[in-house]
Amino acid sequence: MSDCIFCKIIAGEIPAKKIYEDDEMLAFHDVRPQAPVHFLVIPKKHIKSIMDIESDDTALAGRLLSKAQELAKEQGCGEKGARFVINAKDHGGQTVDHLHIHVLGGRFLNWPPG
Ligand code: AMP
């Protein structure tokens, strides 16, 4: 999608602090971190939100989740844990319409988020 900021990161048109990349996904640090560890895991395929995942995407979704877990451990969250968040559409607080998993850690995170 030409007007999608995350597609532009994938295309290398705008910079990001990448922590992982392969043929189907990318992980990079959030530009406005809300915790000492805060990165995003995104598919390279432009899927607007978790509400738009189709049956063909379910294996990819599983691999995104698995990579988020692996990277969370690599970033030092294995012992104390982390929060894995997927905001969806308006009520979910989604601001970038390209599916992404937030991984936040490195401090205690309150619940509920408010
Ligand atoms: P959400 O509100 O769930 O859609 O989250 C979007 C996230 O993308 C926010 O936490 C933003 O700080 C982050 N973000 C927006 N633009 C960039 C960017 N260029 N590089 C890294 N993270 C970004």
Residues whose N, C-alpha, C, O or C-beta is under 5 A from the ligand:
A	BS01	AMP	P15 H29 D30 V31 R32 N87 G93 Q94 T95 V96
